[in-house]
Amino acid sequence: MRRVLSYGLWPGLLGGCLWLNGQALESAHPIAFFNVVYLLLAVVLLGLERLMPFEPAWLENDGQAGADLGHTFINKGLMQLVASGVVAMGIAQAVDPNPGGPWPGSWPVWAQVALGLVIAECGLYLAHRLAHEWPKLWCFHAVHHSVTRLWVVNTGRFHFVDTFASVILCQPLLFLAGAPRIVFLWVAAVTAFIGILTHCNVDMRAGWLSLVFNTPEIHRWHHSRDVRESNTNYGENLMFLDHMLGTYFLPERRPPRDIGIDRAMPESLLGQLRAPFAWLRGDAGLAAQGAVPARDGGGLRAPRD
């Protein structure tokens, strides 16, 4: 019974959230409605993590819930407000009155959203891969990879600079394509729902869907300490670029329980926000406090083979 449930959870939860989001977009307060749906999904996943965890060891308290929620507030709150409320809305309203642009506005909405996801993925994949392969960006992305367990609460654990880099590489592509407001809203919603599902500690299996979408089975390998495994699966929502560029990775064996990075990370939210800037400066004082191991000269490098 559990095996059957594990195969139905991912498509069922995502499909249900997408249906509710469709209702939200037809309501008088779509953003507020979406936030309710997102929080409801988080509560359901928190319960499922206790009932059927993928990795029981990840249920142990790591003392990072406060910092994780702080990052979530900054990224899902302030940064997403700027991205969605200012950038996306402003862009979408600017292009809506231009039906003569390149965007196929005569297509059904679902087809336009699918196209929007493909276009957005090009920027999201680039941002994610750069965050791993460019040392200056890895300093900020390392905050996300420093988690030692995956669960719902650390879904939003991203340094705001890391989040901003993704926004500026994704949103302009949709703008240049002439995507309407509805596509911006749908792409943001799909990204949010898939993001929280990929980080949850629930025994979910997606089968062939993992060939197309970013699923928990895919993303757990991305958090491996082994850089040969973590420098893979960069897709945010879709995996087509990973297939095309040779970064898709899904072996048959079980992903590692011991995840994270081989660098110490400050425990406090403020320390995690400051650390990447200190690493870039080669702050010896911070290294002496144990935030950056001295063997690397106080620096932090992108994980490479």
C-alpha positions in Angstrom: 0.0 0.0 0.0 2.8 2.4 0.9 4.5 1.7 -2.4 1.3 2.6 -4.4 0.9 5.7 -2.3 4.5 6.8 -2.9 4.0 6.6 -6.6 0.8 8.6 -6.5 1.9 11.4 -4.1 4.1 13.5 -6.4 1.7 13.7 -9.4 -1.3 13.9 -7.1 0.0 16.7 -4.9 1.4 18.7 -7.8 -1.8 18.2 -9.9 -4.0 19.3 -7.0 -2.0 22.4 -6.3 -2.0 23.3 -10.0 -5.8 22.9 -10.1 -6.2 25.1 -7.0 -3.8 27.7 -8.5 -6.1 27.8 -11.6 -9.0 28.6 -9.2 -6.8 31.2 -7.5 -6.0 33.0 -10.8 -9.8 33.4 -11.4 -10.4 34.8 -7.9 -10.3 38.5 -6.8 -7.1 37.9 -4.9 -4.9 35.5 -6.8 -1.7 36.1 -4.9 -3.3 35.7 -1.5 -5.1 32.5 -2.7 -1.8 31.1 -4.0 -0.1 31.7 -0.7 -2.9 29.8 1.1 -2.4 26.9 -1.4 1.4 26.9 -0.9 1.1 26.9 2.9 -1.5 24.1 2.8 0.9 22.1 0.7 3.7 22.7 3.2 1.5 21.6 6.1 0.5 18.4 4.3 4.1 17.6 3.5 5.2 18.2 7.1 2.7 15.6 8.1 3.8 13.2 5.5 7.4 13.6 6.5 6.4 12.1 9.9 4.2 9.4 8.5 6.3 8.1 5.6 9.8 9.7 5.6 12.2 8.9 2.8 15.2 9.2 5.2 14.3 8.7 8.9 17.6 10.3 10.0 16.6 13.6 8.4 13.8 13.9 11.0 16.4 14.7 13.7 16.6 18.4 14.6 19.6 20.2 13.1 18.9 23.4 15.0 18.5 25.3 11.7 14.8 25.8 11.5 15.0 29.4 12.6 17.7 30.3 10.0 15.8 28.3 7.3 12.6 30.2 8.0 14.5 33.5 8.0 15.9 32.7 4.5 12.4 31.7 3.4 10.9 35.0 4.6 13.6 36.9 2.7 13.4 34.9 -0.5 9.8 33.8 -0.7 8.6 37.1 0.9 10.7 40.1 0.1 12.6 38.8 -2.9 9.6 37.1 -4.5 7.6 40.3 -3.8 10.1 42.3 -5.8 10.4 39.6 -8.5 6.7 38.9 -8.9 5.1 42.1 -7.8 7.5 44.6 -9.4 9.5 42.8 -12.1 7.1 40.2 -13.3 3.9 42.3 -13.0 5.5 45.4 -14.5 6.9 43.4 -17.4 3.7 41.5 -18.0 1.6 44.6 -18.0 4.0 46.2 -20.4 3.8 43.4 -22.9 0.1 42.7 -22.5 -1.0 45.6 -24.7 1.3 44.4 -27.5 -0.5 41.5 -29.2 1.6 41.9 -32.3 4.7 40.7 -30.5 6.4 37.3 -31.0 4.4 35.5 -28.3 1.7 33.0 -29.6 -1.2 34.6 -27.7 -3.7 32.6 -29.7 -2.5 29.3 -28.2 -4.5 27.7 -25.3 -3.3 29.0 -21.9 -1.9 25.6 -21.0 0.2 25.6 -24.1 1.4 29.1 -23.4 2.4 28.1 -19.9 4.3 25.1 -21.2 6.2 27.3 -23.6 6.8 29.8 -20.7 8.3 27.0 -18.6 10.6 25.9 -21.4 11.8 29.5 -21.9 12.2 30.2 -18.2 14.1 26.9 -17.7 16.9 28.2 -20.0 17.6 31.0 -17.6 17.1 29.0 -14.5 19.4 26.2 -15.7 22.1 28.7 -16.6 21.8 30.4 -13.2 21.9 27.1 -11.3 24.9 25.8 -13.3 26.8 29.0 -13.0 26.2 28.9 -9.2 28.0 25.6 -9.1 30.8 26.3 -11.6 31.6 29.9 -11.0 33.4 30.2 -7.6 32.0 33.7 -6.9 28.4 32.6 -7.2 29.1 29.3 -5.5 29.9 31.3 -2.3 26.3 32.3 -2.2 24.8 29.1 -3.5 26.7 27.1 -0.8 24.3 28.5 1.8 21.6 26.3 0.2 23.9 23.3 -0.1 25.1 23.5 3.4 21.9 21.8 4.7 22.6 18.4 6.3 19.0 17.1 5.7 16.3 17.8 3.3 12.8 18.7 4.6 10.0 21.2 3.8 11.3 24.0 6.0 14.7 24.4 4.2 13.1 24.6 0.8 13.6 28.4 0.9 17.1 28.4 2.3 18.8 30.4 -0.4 21.1 33.5 0.0 19.2 36.5 -1.4 22.0 37.1 -3.9 21.6 33.6 -5.2 17.9 34.1 -5.6 18.4 37.5 -7.4 20.8 35.9 -9.9 18.1 33.4 -10.8 15.5 36.1 -11.2 17.5 38.3 -13.5 18.5 35.4 -15.7 14.9 34.0 -16.0 12.4 36.9 -16.0 14.0 38.9 -18.9 13.7 35.8 -21.2 9.9 35.7 -20.7 9.8 39.5 -21.2 11.7 39.3 -24.5 9.5 36.6 -25.7 6.5 38.8 -24.9 4.8 36.5 -22.4 1.6 37.8 -20.9 0.9 38.3 -17.2 -0.9 35.0 -16.8 2.2 33.1 -18.0 4.5 34.9 -15.5 2.1 34.0 -12.7 1.8 30.3 -13.8 5.6 29.9 -14.1 6.1 31.4 -10.7 3.5 29.0 -9.2 4.8 25.9 -10.9 8.3 26.7 -9.8 7.2 27.2 -6.2 5.2 24.0 -6.0 7.9 21.8 -7.7 10.5 23.5 -5.4 8.9 22.5 -2.2 8.1 19.0 -3.4 11.7 18.3 -4.5 13.1 19.2 -1.0 10.6 17.4 1.2 11.6 14.3 3.1 8.7 12.1 1.9 9.0 8.7 0.3 7.8 9.7 -3.2 8.5 7.9 -6.4 7.9 9.6 -9.8 8.9 6.8 -12.2 9.1 8.0 -15.8 8.1 11.5 -14.7 11.6 12.0 -13.4 12.8 12.0 -17.0 10.8 15.1 -17.7 10.4 17.0 -14.4 12.6 17.8 -11.4 11.4 15.4 -8.7 12.6 14.4 -5.2 14.3 11.4 -6.7 16.3 13.6 -9.0 17.1 16.4 -6.6 18.4 14.3 -3.7 21.4 13.4 -5.8 22.0 17.1 -6.4 22.6 17.5 -2.6 25.3 14.8 -2.4 28.6 15.6 -0.9 30.3 13.9 -3.9 30.7 16.7 -6.5 30.4 14.1 -9.3 26.9 13.6 -8.1 26.0 17.1 -6.9 27.2 18.9 -10.1 24.2 17.4 -11.9 20.5 17.8 -12.3 20.5 21.6 -12.6 16.9 21.8 -13.9 14.6 23.8 -11.8 11.3 22.5 -13.2 12.1 20.5 -16.4 15.1 18.2 -17.1 15.4 18.6 -20.9 18.6 20.7 -20.7 20.2 18.2 -18.3 19.5 15.5 -20.9 20.8 17.7 -23.7 23.9 18.9 -21.9 24.9 15.7 -20.2 24.1 16.7 -16.6 21.2 14.3 -16.0 22.0 11.8 -13.2 19.7 9.2 -11.7 21.4 5.9 -10.9 19.5 2.9 -9.5 21.2 2.9 -6.1 19.8 4.9 -3.1 21.0 8.5 -2.8 23.3 9.3 0.1 22.0 10.1 3.5 25.0 12.3 4.4 24.5 15.5 2.4 26.0 19.0 2.6 29.3 20.7 1.7 32.8 20.1 3.0 32.9 23.6 4.5 31.7 24.9 7.8 28.7 27.2 7.7 27.7 29.7 10.5 24.7 28.6 12.3 22.9 31.9 12.6 20.9 33.6 9.8 23.0 36.7 10.0 26.2 34.7 9.9 24.9 32.8 6.8 24.0 36.1 5.1 27.4 37.6 5.8 29.6 34.5 5.2 29.7 34.6 1.3 30.8 38.2 1.3 33.5 37.4 3.8 34.6 34.4 1.7 34.9 36.6 -1.3 37.1 39.0 0.7 39.1 36.2 2.1 38.2 37.3 5.6 40.9 35.7 7.8 38.9 36.6 10.9 35.9 34.6 9.8 38.2 31.7 8.9 39.7 31.7 12.4 36.2 31.4 13.8 35.7 28.2 12.0 33.3 29.4 9.3 35.8 28.7 6.6 38.5 26.0 7.0 42.0 27.4 7.0 43.3 24.7 4.7 41.7 26.6 1.7 43.3 29.8 2.7 40.0 31.3 4.0 38.3 30.9 0.6 35.5 28.8 -0.7 35.6 27.1 -4.0 33.0 25.8 -6.3 32.8 22.0 -6.1 34.6 20.5 -9.0 35.8 17.0 -10.0 
